[in-house]
Amino acid sequence: MSKIEEVKAKVEAGKSKLVPGLVQEALDSGATPAEILQAMVDSMSVVGEKFSSGEIFVPEMLIAAKAMSKGVDVLKPLMVGDGSTSLGTCVIGTVAGDLHDIGKNLVAMMIESAGFDMVDLGVDVPADGFVQAIKNNTNVKLVACSGLLTTTMPSLKEAVQTIKAACPEVKVIVGGAPVTPEYAAEIGADGYAPDAGSAAVKAKELAS
Ligand code: B1M
């Protein structure tokens, strides 16, 4: 089994203590951070499928998520830029009612590495929490809202519409597995991205 396959297997199994060391071994064996990250994202898809089929339950999903986060911690310094230039501040959060943060954290990492200062509000962020953060920070150019549940899509809509009503000059980008470009346009978002890499590209485009 290659080191990347080992990382994938241990994330799926939720082995938080083993994953950081294996990620480092994968890097040492020549794998790129992007390849290792993709393997861990693939693991989470497998975990999701096992949850859907009733093979595993919420606690197993949670420990797999923790294992992935530990692996991402090892990769983060290799993927984030030096912060020497700033395109402005980006406020990011997962919308109200939604506790999923791995995708949001990856999007934050990539937007930060594209040259933004990052204010991360975490998960379960109410619509007016985004507005407060815009007001409490300087030079906010962009708000990034993540939503992973079909049941929290209304929260995404409320967040976008509350932000645009209070701060029309600030651009809003949305994403997350159930979000489509059509839905993003329908709720008035300025941008949509399907993954963390394209979120960074879209963020630069919107802020320029
Ligand atoms: Co939950 N969960 N979960 N979960 N979970 C999903 C999302 C689910 C698809 C699993 C399934 O049924 N197959 C399903 C949602 C179904 C639906 O809504 N249609 C689900 C469910 C049902 C639930 C609960 C309701 C389960 C329950 O309690 N019965 C519950 C809800 C809790 C809540 O939020 N209120 C729940 C809880 C949890 C845990 C807490 C246990 C845990 C999250 C822990 C954490 O995040 N710290 C968890 C996990 C781990 C998952 C899965 C397995 C993995 C999610 C993940 O991290 N993926 C997930 C199944 C799956 O995704 N296949 C599932 C990896 C991550 C890198 O991908 O987050 O999609 P993702 O992010 C991508 C893109 O979406 C995009 O870029 C990212 C990377 O490139 N993206 C953006 C994300 N945000 C973006 C923002 C952007 C742009 C792009 O611009 C701003």
Residues whose N, C-alpha, C, O or C-beta is under 5 A from the ligand:
A	BS01	B1M	V41 M44 S45 V47 G48 E49 F51 S52 V58 M61 L62 A65 G97 D98 L99 H100 D101 I102 G103 K104 L106 V107 A144 C145 S146 G147 L148 L149 T150 T151 I173 V174 G175 G176 A177 A193 P194 D195 A196 A199
